[in-house]
Amino acid sequence: MTSNISHKNKKILFVLPSLVAGGAERIMSFVSQEIDTSKFDAELLLTGFEKDTFYDVHKVKVTYLNKSRVLHSIWPLYQFIRQSKPDIVLSSISHLNSILGLISIFFPRIKFIGREANVLSVVKAYKGHNTALYNAITKISYRFLDMIICQSKDMKNDMQKNFGIPAEKLKLINNPITNDFHLKGPSDKKHDKIQFITVASLKSQKGHERILKVLGNLDFDFTYLMIGDGPERERLKTLMEDLGIGPKITHIPHTKEVATYLAQSDLFLQGSYVEGFPNCLLESCSVGTPIVAFDAYGGLDEIIEIGVNGFIAKDETAYGDLIRKAIDETTWNPEKIRHSVHKKFSKEKILRAYEKLFLDVLA
């Protein structure tokens, strides 16, 4: 059978609300810059402002629409797509996916792909959405997309079960490990106390509160580094003081030195109630730092291999027990921890999956 794809490079337009520090922003900016340039011409479109850009995107052409909200960018998005005539539009984050799903009606020759960022039916409980309206908009708009990328099995199942998306429109592609996360060495150990770390935005669904409550009950000395910012910041600060562990905790709202801090830490603590596919766990394992996580939706069981790179706890009591077990564990092997994720989520493997999807959608 002869394909109707020409040998000319196919144009992929990547679309995001902004490039603030976040998982979707990191992955989309990475894929847009690392995609095979012998097959694809990539361009990155942001509905927001250049001043909010956290990630280096010097390897890809970038356009900013300078709109304060995605809703204000509907007409500019339509105009940009009409003028640039991409072969594929790939967006991420649910409200932008919904808008582009509806815009796709006017561009039948362009393929529209949405990359889902969360297990929607779970995460919406933490965002105060009107559930019925939110579900209805998502169900209608997502069905106009040609394909939806799901980062985890939980996400794919959620799209089918709760939003009625046909299986043939869903493609499972996990997140890749990006370039900056190298295996830790002996020189990275620069502290005498046990060093814990969490990298996550300070939002209710990230579960910092239950981590802090467990830490408040530990009977040994430690330090804890929290990287990230968000609306829960002041409430969590008050909780630290109430638990008497404030002096043990350092908070860094934003940093580009995440890899360094991960390598210097003994254990990554994950508290989330729901994730899309947690990049921070890939990154921690990639430098050789093991994990203790609460059981949650969003791909944890695809990343964590019990006893190889971490543990998963069902409740706060078990979480405290597993922290103690993890720091007493003498067989953690940084090379094996790194290999446990690189064998499944290396950038080469994931980029090939994206490129194959693009060609399949166009064929």
FIMI-497760 format. One record per residue (C-alpha): residue number from 0; residue in one letter; x, y, z. Coordinates in pm, 1 decimal, m for minus. Layout:
N
+-----+------+----------+----------+----------+
|  nr | rest |        u |        v |        w |
+-----+------+----------+----------+----------+
| NUM |    A |        X |        Y |        Z |
...
+-----+------+----------+----------+----------+
***
This chain:
363
+-----+------+----------+----------+----------+
|  nr | rest |        u |        v |        w |
+-----+------+----------+----------+----------+
|   0 |    M |      0.0 |      0.0 |      0.0 |
|   1 |    T |    137.9 |    340.5 |    m96.4 |
|   2 |    S |    146.1 |    612.8 |    169.3 |
|   3 |    N |     27.6 |    959.9 |     81.2 |
|   4 |    I |    301.8 |   1119.3 |    295.9 |
|   5 |    S |    552.7 |   1320.5 |     95.1 |
|   6 |    H |    927.5 |   1335.8 |    166.1 |
|   7 |    K |    898.1 |   1699.1 |    269.6 |
|   8 |    N |    942.4 |   1760.9 |    642.4 |
|   9 |    K |    614.5 |   1767.5 |    827.9 |
|  10 |    K |    539.9 |   2078.2 |   1033.6 |
|  11 |    I |    447.9 |   2021.0 |   1397.7 |
|  12 |    L |    302.9 |   2308.4 |   1598.3 |
|  13 |    F |    340.5 |   2255.8 |   1974.9 |
|  14 |    V |     96.8 |   2468.9 |   2178.4 |
|  15 |    L |    102.1 |   2549.3 |   2551.8 |
|  16 |    P |    m46.9 |   2817.3 |   2776.0 |
|  17 |    S |    301.0 |   2919.8 |   2896.5 |
|  18 |    L |    648.2 |   2794.8 |   2985.8 |
|  19 |    V |    623.9 |   2839.0 |   3362.7 |
|  20 |    A |    795.9 |   2573.5 |   3573.1 |
|  21 |    G |    585.2 |   2259.6 |   3542.0 |
|  22 |    G |    575.6 |   1905.2 |   3411.7 |
|  23 |    A |    378.7 |   1962.2 |   3090.8 |
|  24 |    E |    589.5 |   2266.9 |   3011.6 |
|  25 |    R |    914.8 |   2078.7 |   3064.4 |
|  26 |    I |    814.8 |   1782.5 |   2846.5 |
|  27 |    M |    657.3 |   1978.1 |   2561.3 |
|  28 |    S |    949.7 |   2219.2 |   2537.2 |
|  29 |    F |   1189.3 |   1923.3 |   2545.3 |
|  30 |    V |   1011.3 |   1719.9 |   2275.6 |
|  31 |    S |    971.7 |   2023.5 |   2050.0 |
|  32 |    Q |   1349.1 |   2077.8 |   2058.1 |
|  33 |    E |   1464.6 |   1715.9 |   2039.9 |
|  34 |    I |   1235.6 |   1586.5 |   1765.0 |
|  35 |    D |   1414.0 |   1451.3 |   1454.9 |
|  36 |    T |   1479.3 |   1755.9 |   1235.6 |
|  37 |    S |   1535.7 |   1539.1 |    929.8 |
|  38 |    K |   1165.4 |   1445.6 |    940.4 |
|  39 |    F |    989.5 |   1729.6 |   1123.8 |
|  40 |    D |    995.6 |   2108.1 |   1146.7 |
|  41 |    A |    886.2 |   2208.6 |   1497.2 |
|  42 |    E |    747.2 |   2538.3 |   1621.4 |
|  43 |    L |    635.4 |   2628.9 |   1973.2 |
|  44 |    L |    333.9 |   2855.2 |   2031.1 |
|  45 |    L |    258.4 |   2999.6 |   2376.6 |
|  46 |    T |    m67.5 |   3176.8 |   2451.6 |
|  47 |    G |    100.7 |   3361.2 |   2741.1 |
|  48 |    F |    399.5 |   3591.0 |   2788.2 |
|  49 |    E |    772.7 |   3558.9 |   2728.4 |
|  50 |    K |    846.9 |   3695.3 |   3077.3 |
|  51 |    D |    701.0 |   3376.2 |   3228.8 |
|  52 |    T |    939.1 |   3146.3 |   3040.6 |
|  53 |    F |   1130.8 |   2919.6 |   3279.7 |
|  54 |    Y |   1276.5 |   2668.0 |   3033.2 |
|  55 |    D |   1547.9 |   2718.5 |   2773.6 |
|  56 |    V |   1388.7 |   2692.0 |   2426.8 |
|  57 |    H |   1666.2 |   2833.7 |   2209.4 |
|  58 |    K |   1659.1 |   2532.1 |   1974.4 |
|  59 |    V |   1304.5 |   2587.7 |   1850.2 |
|  60 |    K |   1114.9 |   2879.7 |   1695.7 |
|  61 |    V |    886.4 |   3030.4 |   1962.0 |
|  62 |    T |    589.1 |   3265.7 |   1929.2 |
|  63 |    Y |    404.4 |   3431.1 |   2219.2 |
|  64 |    L |     43.3 |   3546.1 |   2182.4 |
|  65 |    N |     73.0 |   3758.7 |   2500.3 |
|  66 |    K |   m271.5 |   3674.6 |   2637.2 |
|  67 |    S |   m339.2 |   3660.3 |   3010.8 |
|  68 |    R |   m583.1 |   3369.7 |   2978.4 |
|  69 |    V |   m619.9 |   3082.9 |   2734.2 |
|  70 |    L |   m984.1 |   3185.3 |   2676.4 |
|  71 |    H |   m862.2 |   3520.8 |   2544.4 |
|  72 |    S |   m644.3 |   3346.8 |   2286.0 |
|  73 |    I |   m915.6 |   3158.0 |   2092.0 |
|  74 |    W |   m926.2 |   3395.4 |   1794.9 |
|  75 |    P |   m545.6 |   3447.6 |   1784.7 |
|  76 |    L |   m500.4 |   3068.0 |   1793.9 |
|  77 |    Y |   m738.8 |   3026.3 |   1502.8 |
|  78 |    Q |   m559.8 |   3297.2 |   1303.1 |
|  79 |    F |   m214.1 |   3159.6 |   1375.2 |
|  80 |    I |   m309.2 |   2807.5 |   1268.3 |
|  81 |    R |   m478.3 |   2937.5 |    953.4 |
|  82 |    Q |   m167.5 |   3135.0 |    856.7 |
|  83 |    S |    102.9 |   2883.1 |    951.8 |
|  84 |    K |    m74.4 |   2574.3 |    807.5 |
|  85 |    P |     93.9 |   2305.2 |   1021.3 |
|  86 |    D |     46.8 |   1937.5 |    944.2 |
|  87 |    I |     m6.8 |   1857.4 |   1313.0 |
|  88 |    V |   m108.5 |   2068.5 |   1613.3 |
|  89 |    L |     m3.6 |   1913.1 |   1946.5 |
|  90 |    S |   m132.7 |   2080.3 |   2263.1 |
|  91 |    S |   m113.8 |   1998.1 |   2632.7 |
|  92 |    I |   m320.8 |   2083.0 |   2944.4 |
|  93 |    S |   m690.9 |   2006.7 |   2941.5 |
|  94 |    H |   m851.3 |   2349.3 |   2892.5 |
|  95 |    L |   m622.2 |   2425.4 |   2597.9 |
|  96 |    N |   m687.7 |   2078.3 |   2454.1 |
|  97 |    S |  m1061.8 |   2146.7 |   2474.5 |
|  98 |    I |  m1030.3 |   2477.5 |   2290.2 |
|  99 |    L |   m814.6 |   2329.7 |   2015.5 |
| 100 |    G |  m1050.7 |   2034.1 |   1985.0 |
| 101 |    L |  m1326.8 |   2279.6 |   1895.7 |
| 102 |    I |  m1098.7 |   2487.6 |   1670.3 |
| 103 |    S |  m1006.4 |   2168.7 |   1482.8 |
| 104 |    I |  m1354.4 |   2162.4 |   1329.4 |
| 105 |    F |  m1245.4 |   2446.4 |   1098.8 |
| 106 |    F |   m923.4 |   2270.8 |    985.1 |
| 107 |    P |  m1019.0 |   1924.9 |    856.7 |
| 108 |    R |   m683.7 |   1872.4 |    680.8 |
| 109 |    I |   m477.0 |   1937.6 |    993.8 |
| 110 |    K |   m433.3 |   1664.2 |   1255.0 |
| 111 |    F |   m497.5 |   1777.1 |   1612.0 |
| 112 |    I |   m341.7 |   1583.9 |   1901.1 |
| 113 |    G |   m405.5 |   1657.3 |   2269.2 |
| 114 |    R |   m153.9 |   1551.1 |   2532.0 |
| 115 |    E |   m346.0 |   1497.4 |   2854.0 |
| 116 |    A |   m162.8 |   1608.5 |   3167.5 |
| 117 |    N |   m372.3 |   1455.1 |   3447.6 |
| 118 |    V |   m609.4 |   1179.3 |   3549.5 |
| 119 |    L |   m894.0 |   1424.7 |   3499.5 |
| 120 |    S |  m1174.3 |   1256.7 |   3692.1 |
| 121 |    V |   m953.6 |   1253.2 |   4004.6 |
| 122 |    V |   m767.2 |   1583.2 |   3978.9 |
| 123 |    K |  m1081.7 |   1789.9 |   3920.4 |
| 124 |    A |  m1187.9 |   1715.1 |   4280.1 |
| 125 |    Y |   m892.4 |   1926.6 |   4395.9 |
| 126 |    K |   m955.3 |   2215.2 |   4156.7 |
| 127 |    G |  m1313.5 |   2306.0 |   4242.6 |
| 128 |    H |  m1456.3 |   2239.4 |   3895.3 |
| 129 |    N |  m1827.2 |   2210.2 |   3828.7 |
| 130 |    T |  m1808.1 |   1837.3 |   3765.1 |
| 131 |    A |  m2105.9 |   1799.0 |   3531.7 |
| 132 |    L |  m2013.1 |   2099.8 |   3317.3 |
| 133 |    Y |  m1644.0 |   2008.4 |   3315.2 |
| 134 |    N |  m1717.5 |   1651.4 |   3206.8 |
| 135 |    A |  m1955.7 |   1763.5 |   2934.5 |
| 136 |    I |  m1709.6 |   2013.0 |   2784.4 |
| 137 |    T |  m1426.7 |   1759.7 |   2793.8 |
| 138 |    K |  m1633.7 |   1478.6 |   2642.3 |
| 139 |    I |  m1754.6 |   1697.2 |   2354.5 |
| 140 |    S |  m1432.6 |   1880.2 |   2271.3 |
| 141 |    Y |  m1193.6 |   1584.3 |   2306.9 |
| 142 |    R |  m1390.5 |   1381.9 |   2053.2 |
| 143 |    F |  m1291.8 |   1629.5 |   1782.6 |
| 144 |    L |   m922.1 |   1558.9 |   1844.5 |
| 145 |    D |   m762.0 |   1307.9 |   1609.9 |
| 146 |    M |   m558.0 |   1151.6 |   1890.4 |
| 147 |    I |   m503.8 |   1191.7 |   2263.7 |
| 148 |    I |   m168.2 |   1112.6 |   2423.7 |
| 149 |    C |   m197.8 |    960.0 |   2771.2 |
| 150 |    Q |    109.0 |    959.9 |   2993.1 |
| 151 |    S |      6.8 |    663.7 |   3207.0 |
| 152 |    K |   m218.1 |    357.0 |   3205.3 |
| 153 |    D |   m433.9 |    520.2 |   3475.1 |
| 154 |    M |   m485.7 |    821.6 |   3250.5 |
| 155 |    K |   m575.6 |    609.5 |   2950.0 |
| 156 |    N |   m826.4 |    407.4 |   3151.7 |
| 157 |    D |   m978.2 |    729.3 |   3287.5 |
| 158 |    M |  m1023.4 |    872.0 |   2936.5 |
| 159 |    Q |  m1206.2 |    558.1 |   2825.1 |
| 160 |    K |  m1415.8 |    492.3 |   3134.4 |
| 161 |    N |  m1513.3 |    842.5 |   3247.2 |
| 162 |    F |  m1499.3 |   1048.9 |   2929.1 |
| 163 |    G |  m1605.8 |    797.2 |   2666.3 |
| 164 |    I |  m1301.1 |    840.7 |   2441.4 |
| 165 |    P |  m1265.1 |    542.1 |   2204.0 |
| 166 |    A |   m956.7 |    327.6 |   2260.5 |
| 167 |    E |   m837.7 |    383.3 |   1902.1 |
| 168 |    K |   m804.6 |    757.0 |   1975.2 |
| 169 |    L |   m582.5 |    701.1 |   2279.2 |
| 170 |    K |   m206.1 |    653.5 |   2263.3 |
| 171 |    L |      1.5 |    570.4 |   2571.1 |
| 172 |    I |    335.1 |    755.3 |   2564.7 |
| 173 |    N |    513.0 |    799.5 |   2897.5 |
| 174 |    N |    724.3 |   1104.4 |   2970.4 |
| 175 |    P |   1093.3 |   1097.3 |   2879.4 |
| 176 |    I |   1389.3 |   1157.5 |   3107.2 |
| 177 |    T |   1530.1 |   1490.2 |   2995.8 |
| 178 |    N |   1895.6 |   1580.6 |   2953.7 |
| 179 |    D |   2015.3 |   1723.8 |   3285.1 |
| 180 |    F |   1989.2 |   1428.6 |   3523.4 |
| 181 |    H |   2319.1 |   1244.4 |   3567.4 |
| 182 |    L |   2411.5 |    968.7 |   3810.4 |
| 183 |    K |   2521.0 |   1090.8 |   4152.1 |
| 184 |    G |   2874.5 |   1034.0 |   4275.0 |
| 185 |    P |   3046.6 |   1018.5 |   4617.9 |
| 186 |    S |   3105.9 |   1395.5 |   4613.8 |
| 187 |    D |   2729.1 |   1460.5 |   4612.6 |
| 188 |    K |   2700.0 |   1350.1 |   4977.1 |
| 189 |    K |   2760.2 |   1683.2 |   5154.7 |
| 190 |    H |   2560.7 |   1644.2 |   5476.5 |
| 191 |    D |   2568.2 |   1436.8 |   5796.7 |
| 192 |    K |   2192.7 |   1415.2 |   5858.6 |
| 193 |    I |   1942.0 |   1226.0 |   5645.8 |
| 194 |    Q |   1833.0 |   1458.8 |   5363.4 |
| 195 |    F |   1480.2 |   1427.4 |   5226.8 |
| 196 |    I |   1354.8 |   1610.3 |   4918.7 |
| 197 |    T |   1024.0 |   1678.1 |   4742.8 |
| 198 |    V |    987.2 |   1857.5 |   4409.7 |
| 199 |    A |    623.8 |   1955.8 |   4347.7 |
| 200 |    S |    399.6 |   2258.3 |   4321.5 |
| 201 |    L |    240.0 |   2353.4 |   4653.2 |
| 202 |    K |   m115.2 |   2247.7 |   4569.0 |
| 203 |    S |   m357.6 |   2037.2 |   4771.3 |
| 204 |    Q |   m341.8 |   1738.3 |   4534.1 |
| 205 |    K |     35.3 |   1713.9 |   4585.0 |
| 206 |    G |    m10.7 |   1591.0 |   4942.4 |
| 207 |    H |    260.7 |   1789.9 |   5121.0 |
| 208 |    E |     43.2 |   1801.8 |   5432.0 |
| 209 |    R |     50.7 |   1426.8 |   5485.2 |
| 210 |    I |    427.4 |   1415.2 |   5428.7 |
| 211 |    L |    478.2 |   1682.3 |   5694.9 |
| 212 |    K |    256.3 |   1496.8 |   5942.5 |
| 213 |    V |    464.1 |   1181.8 |   5896.4 |
| 214 |    L |    790.1 |   1374.3 |   5933.5 |
| 215 |    G |    657.9 |   1526.6 |   6254.4 |
| 216 |    N |    641.3 |   1177.4 |   6405.5 |
| 217 |    L |    991.5 |   1061.7 |   6309.5 |
| 218 |    D |   1223.0 |    984.4 |   6601.0 |
| 219 |    F |   1552.9 |   1073.9 |   6432.8 |
| 220 |    D |   1708.7 |   1393.0 |   6302.8 |
| 221 |    F |   1677.8 |   1494.3 |   5937.4 |
| 222 |    T |   1661.2 |   1786.3 |   5697.5 |
| 223 |    Y |   1390.8 |   1827.2 |   5435.0 |
| 224 |    L |   1413.0 |   2032.5 |   5116.3 |
| 225 |    M |   1086.6 |   2136.4 |   4950.2 |
| 226 |    I |   1118.1 |   2271.5 |   4595.9 |
| 227 |    G |    810.9 |   2431.1 |   4440.4 |
| 228 |    D |    557.7 |   2704.8 |   4497.5 |
| 229 |    G |    182.1 |   2747.3 |   4494.3 |
| 230 |    P |   m134.6 |   2846.3 |   4681.0 |
| 231 |    E |    m72.0 |   2614.4 |   4979.3 |
| 232 |    R |    255.6 |   2783.2 |   5072.1 |
| 233 |    E |    145.7 |   2978.8 |   5380.4 |
| 234 |    R |    m78.0 |   2701.8 |   5513.4 |
| 235 |    L |    206.2 |   2451.2 |   5489.5 |
| 236 |    K |    444.7 |   2693.0 |   5657.6 |
| 237 |    T |    203.2 |   2720.9 |   5950.5 |
| 238 |    L |    170.2 |   2341.9 |   5968.3 |
| 239 |    M |    550.8 |   2299.5 |   5981.1 |
| 240 |    E |    568.6 |   2531.2 |   6280.1 |
| 241 |    D |    275.1 |   2362.6 |   6454.9 |
| 242 |    L |    446.8 |   2024.1 |   6412.7 |
| 243 |    G |    775.1 |   2162.5 |   6546.4 |
| 244 |    I |    975.7 |   2075.0 |   6233.9 |
| 245 |    G |   1003.5 |   2420.1 |   6077.9 |
| 246 |    P |   1379.9 |   2456.1 |   6152.1 |
| 247 |    K |   1448.7 |   2126.6 |   5971.4 |
| 248 |    I |   1285.3 |   2239.1 |   5647.2 |
| 249 |    T |   1424.4 |   2451.8 |   5365.0 |
| 250 |    H |   1188.1 |   2582.9 |   5098.7 |
| 251 |    I |   1301.2 |   2689.9 |   4750.4 |
| 252 |    P |   1015.8 |   2820.1 |   4531.2 |
| 253 |    H |   1196.3 |   2783.2 |   4195.8 |
| 254 |    T |   1537.4 |   2662.8 |   4085.8 |
| 255 |    K |   1713.7 |   2533.6 |   3777.8 |
| 256 |    E |   1940.7 |   2320.5 |   3997.9 |
| 257 |    V |   1688.4 |   2042.4 |   4066.5 |
| 258 |    A |   1929.8 |   1773.9 |   3942.1 |
| 259 |    T |   2199.0 |   1888.0 |   4187.3 |
| 260 |    Y |   1960.8 |   1888.0 |   4483.8 |
| 261 |    L |   1824.5 |   1544.1 |   4391.2 |
| 262 |    A |   2175.8 |   1401.1 |   4372.6 |
| 263 |    Q |   2261.4 |   1542.8 |   4716.1 |
| 264 |    S |   1952.1 |   1387.4 |   4877.8 |
| 265 |    D |   1909.1 |   1044.7 |   5037.4 |
| 266 |    L |   1538.7 |    992.3 |   4971.4 |
| 267 |    F |   1266.8 |   1148.9 |   4756.4 |
| 268 |    L |    928.6 |   1185.4 |   4930.3 |
| 269 |    Q |    617.0 |   1182.4 |   4710.8 |
| 270 |    G |    285.1 |   1275.3 |   4868.9 |
| 271 |    S |     51.8 |   1321.3 |   4572.0 |
| 272 |    Y |   m307.2 |   1201.5 |   4567.8 |
| 273 |    V |   m303.8 |   1207.6 |   4186.9 |
| 274 |    E |    m44.8 |   1264.4 |   3914.0 |
| 275 |    G |    m34.6 |   1264.7 |   3537.3 |
| 276 |    F |    299.2 |   1088.8 |   3515.4 |
| 277 |    P |    538.5 |   1230.6 |   3775.3 |
| 278 |    N |    853.5 |   1359.6 |   3606.5 |
| 279 |    C |   1010.9 |   1422.7 |   3947.5 |
| 280 |    L |   1019.0 |   1048.3 |   4018.8 |
| 281 |    L |   1190.9 |    975.5 |   3688.2 |
| 282 |    E |   1443.1 |   1248.6 |   3761.3 |
| 283 |    S |   1512.3 |   1130.0 |   4115.8 |
| 284 |    C |   1569.0 |    773.7 |   3996.8 |
| 285 |    S |   1780.1 |    899.7 |   3708.9 |
| 286 |    V |   2034.2 |   1048.6 |   3951.7 |
| 287 |    G |   2016.9 |    736.6 |   4172.0 |
| 288 |    T |   1802.1 |    862.9 |   4461.9 |
| 289 |    P |   1528.4 |    618.2 |   4576.1 |
| 290 |    I |   1164.3 |    712.2 |   4646.3 |
| 291 |    V |    897.6 |    663.1 |   4909.4 |
| 292 |    A |    554.3 |    748.7 |   4764.4 |
| 293 |    F |    193.5 |    727.6 |   4869.9 |
| 294 |    D |    m13.1 |    502.4 |   4645.8 |
| 295 |    A |   m190.8 |    724.2 |   4391.9 |
| 296 |    Y |   m332.4 |    741.3 |   4042.4 |
| 297 |    G |    m98.3 |    844.7 |   3765.4 |
| 298 |    G |    170.1 |    592.9 |   3675.8 |
| 299 |    L |    350.8 |    535.1 |   4005.0 |
| 300 |    D |    328.2 |    159.1 |   3955.1 |
| 301 |    E |    484.1 |    203.6 |   3610.6 |
| 302 |    I |    785.2 |    385.5 |   3759.3 |
| 303 |    I |    846.7 |    239.2 |   4105.0 |
| 304 |    E |    992.1 |   m111.4 |   4129.4 |
| 305 |    I |    954.6 |   m213.4 |   4493.7 |
| 306 |    G |   1290.5 |   m257.5 |   4662.4 |
| 307 |    V |   1479.6 |   m160.9 |   4345.9 |
| 308 |    N |   1413.2 |    211.8 |   4328.9 |
| 309 |    G |   1162.9 |    275.6 |   4606.7 |
| 310 |    F |    852.1 |    185.0 |   4806.2 |
| 311 |    I |    479.8 |    264.9 |   4786.3 |
| 312 |    A |    272.9 |    320.2 |   5103.1 |
| 313 |    K |   m102.4 |    280.4 |   5147.9 |
| 314 |    D |   m138.6 |    519.5 |   5444.0 |
| 315 |    E |     54.3 |    752.0 |   5675.3 |
| 316 |    T |    151.8 |    477.5 |   5920.4 |
| 317 |    A |    298.0 |    264.7 |   5643.0 |
| 318 |    Y |    465.6 |    573.6 |   5494.6 |
| 319 |    G |    656.7 |    640.2 |   5814.7 |
| 320 |    D |    755.5 |    274.2 |   5840.3 |
| 321 |    L |    879.7 |    273.1 |   5480.6 |
| 322 |    I |   1084.4 |    588.7 |   5533.4 |
| 323 |    R |   1260.5 |    413.2 |   5821.4 |
| 324 |    K |   1306.4 |    101.1 |   5611.9 |
| 325 |    A |   1441.9 |    302.0 |   5319.4 |
| 326 |    I |   1705.2 |    486.9 |   5521.2 |
| 327 |    D |   1812.2 |    162.9 |   5692.9 |
| 328 |    E |   1838.6 |    m11.3 |   5355.6 |
| 329 |    T |   2203.3 |    m77.7 |   5273.8 |
| 330 |    T |   2151.5 |   m229.9 |   4930.4 |
| 331 |    W |   2030.0 |     75.0 |   4734.8 |
| 332 |    N |   2236.7 |     80.8 |   4420.1 |
| 333 |    P |   2235.9 |    414.7 |   4234.0 |
| 334 |    E |   2325.9 |    245.2 |   3905.7 |
| 335 |    K |   2035.1 |     m0.4 |   3936.6 |
| 336 |    I |   1798.6 |    278.4 |   4039.5 |
| 337 |    R |   1897.0 |    474.9 |   3731.2 |
| 338 |    H |   1870.0 |    171.8 |   3503.7 |
| 339 |    S |   1520.0 |     92.8 |   3634.5 |
| 340 |    V |   1384.6 |    405.9 |   3465.9 |
| 341 |    H |   1622.3 |    449.0 |   3172.9 |
| 342 |    K |   1533.5 |    108.5 |   3032.2 |
| 343 |    K |   1171.1 |    225.0 |   2999.4 |
| 344 |    F |   1174.4 |    603.3 |   2974.8 |
| 345 |    S |   1495.2 |    708.8 |   2801.7 |
| 346 |    K |   1461.8 |   1015.0 |   2580.9 |
| 347 |    E |   1554.8 |    808.7 |   2273.8 |
| 348 |    K |   1273.5 |    559.8 |   2331.5 |
| 349 |    I |   1007.9 |    821.5 |   2406.3 |
| 350 |    L |   1107.0 |   1052.4 |   2120.3 |
| 351 |    R |   1078.9 |    758.5 |   1880.1 |
| 352 |    A |    727.5 |    694.6 |   2012.1 |
| 353 |    Y |    628.6 |   1056.8 |   1945.9 |
| 354 |    E |    776.2 |   1048.8 |   1596.2 |
| 355 |    K |    601.1 |    722.7 |   1512.6 |
| 356 |    L |    271.1 |    866.6 |   1635.8 |
| 357 |    F |    311.0 |   1173.2 |   1413.8 |
| 358 |    L |    378.1 |    960.7 |   1106.2 |
| 359 |    D |     94.9 |    719.4 |   1186.3 |
| 360 |    V |   m154.3 |   1004.5 |   1232.0 |
| 361 |    L |    m53.5 |   1155.9 |    899.4 |
| 362 |    A |    m51.1 |    827.6 |    706.9 |
+-----+------+----------+----------+----------+
***
